[in-house]
């Protein structure tokens, strides 16, 4: 019931004329910018962020969401019409989408991408609203071993996806891995194959390679033919609606893609591309109906399924509660390159926000809250003060251990930002952490007031069970620490 | 021994060259061993694997292939040089190359350079067409990227921009 109440509350806020207009403007702007080749949704959000500065917080959030989804769709438009993927996850759409466009079926391809995304986005949002908390727990359980296994699945998927010679597919995968190695090594910090060019230390963007392989290859190959034989796109896009048969082929593919995207979408990090590729692989492995166009030559299922698979992931990306502070989340707006949004600065959810800024039960006016009388976690202490009887978590200060816990980059970012005036009002990491361990931690069940105690140090300690201890890593803790790490030590 | 597939043969050579150069480059970094990998370990091993795969692809090129020898067509030098060159020219003109003492010419000049040079990728290109296209593109890009999106890059040549 809570779910329905909260959703109803959210819809109540969103369904005002003003907010719907903002959503529309956001989608329109997002699509317009996202259509430009090479500009993905993240770049679009970064560019259009200033446009939302003057708006009230809810309207700004709605508009940003609109921009995001609009840019997504814009990316698929260029992928289908001109064979240039607008962002990395559209690469799969290119394969069949462009072939459909060549056969004069660009309209249905665009519609399939759009409708599929819409359906999957709705289902994804519902799933997320219902299971956000347990899904987040699951995502936090993901460690290096799990990510490694996932990578292996992805690489095997790439072999399966390949048609033609297996040997050459393997060679191309190795070639791709090698190209991916250009840039700073995450473990040692050595800039590999960068030739002292600062741009190369960031690595070669996947998008640059995709545009080179798909777009430039196509352009040059096309120009190598004499004028008469050249394929020029002059036909108008007519008839957006897919035919009844298209729908019949599409619907099972969309459902499969949604289920798959929901499963893979939980994972923080590289979800979208993986979902899209896997969805396409699954479609490719299902049997073709008699008379259906083969994959790679313009099959509508090959357009719909990957769009759907990736879409589910974006719902996760947008949702602030899904995995706050994870790198996949921090990209938009909080990556140090753009300013904080003045109405909602980046940081732990709600750290300095006015009520009503975040939709949901506990950031509302008191009389709207169903459990306003419940325990307030941090009521008995000041912000910097540790809670009484708080268990000290032994967080080893070694870099490898911190990396393992995915805290290191966070700290580095904080350290990096400490100098800047922009984030001066931001919570320091230790404050943020104290915030997560509120009153009544430890084995004590807490006051019997029916309220649930906040996630606290005990939970954190359980999460640390699999973590390597300093003695297990190469270098003894305490030698060669940098100031950022020492900061974390002082907390613990 | 006759080649059954020229394409496979050349792609095998390409894999070997790329893998070999990556492995060669990795020697400069600390390689370490499997238990303690240095930054050079992974690229070194991958490079060797790629060389191995390249050798296999090359050998298979002698064994089987589509009828007709799977010939590589003539290289399309003209579009290749002009399209890629136009991109390089765009980058060089946009922000300049300090190392060569080339100042930044800015967006407008760079777009004209890009369009005119790319135009010559087609046989029978006309300068007039390219100039008209470049003018429209320059105005559109100026409005979209500079006016509306406020992207930060030089717009005018260095002697005009202040």
Boltz contact constraints between the chains, C-beta under 6 A:
constraints:
  - contact:
      token1: [A, 47]
      token2: [B, 149]
      max_distance: 6.0
  - contact:
      token1: [A, 167]
      token2: [B, 56]
      max_distance: 6.0
  - contact:
      token1: [A, 167]
      token2: [B, 57]
      max_distance: 6.0
  - contact:
      token1: [A, 170]
      token2: [B, 53]
      max_distance: 6.0
  - contact:
      token1: [A, 171]
      token2: [B, 15]
      max_distance: 6.0
  - contact:
      token1: [A, 171]
      token2: [B, 53]
      max_distance: 6.0
  - contact:
      token1: [A, 174]
      token2: [B, 46]
      max_distance: 6.0
  - contact:
      token1: [A, 174]
      token2: [B, 49]
      max_distance: 6.0
  - contact:
      token1: [A, 174]
      token2: [B, 50]
      max_distance: 6.0
  - contact:
      token1: [A, 177]
      token2: [B, 46]
      max_distance: 6.0
  - contact:
      token1: [A, 178]
      token2: [B, 22]
      max_distance: 6.0
  - contact:
      token1: [A, 178]
      token2: [B, 46]
      max_distance: 6.0
  - contact:
      token1: [A, 181]
      token2: [B, 43]
      max_distance: 6.0
  - contact:
      token1: [A, 185]
      token2: [B, 39]
      max_distance: 6.0
  - contact:
      token1: [A, 188]
      token2: [B, 39]
      max_distance: 6.0
  - contact:
      token1: [A, 190]
      token2: [B, 29]
      max_distance: 6.0
  - contact:
      token1: [A, 190]
      token2: [B, 39]
      max_distance: 6.0
  - contact:
      token1: [A, 193]
      token2: [B, 25]
      max_distance: 6.0
  - contact:
      token1: [A, 220]
      token2: [B, 79]
      max_distance: 6.0
  - contact:
      token1: [A, 220]
      token2: [B, 80]
      max_distance: 6.0
  - contact:
      token1: [A, 220]
      token2: [B, 83]
      max_distance: 6.0
  - contact:
      token1: [A, 223]
      token2: [B, 79]
      max_distance: 6.0
  - contact:
      token1: [A, 223]
      token2: [B, 121]
      max_distance: 6.0
  - contact:
      token1: [A, 224]
      token2: [B, 76]
      max_distance: 6.0
  - contact:
      token1: [A, 224]
      token2: [B, 79]
      max_distance: 6.0
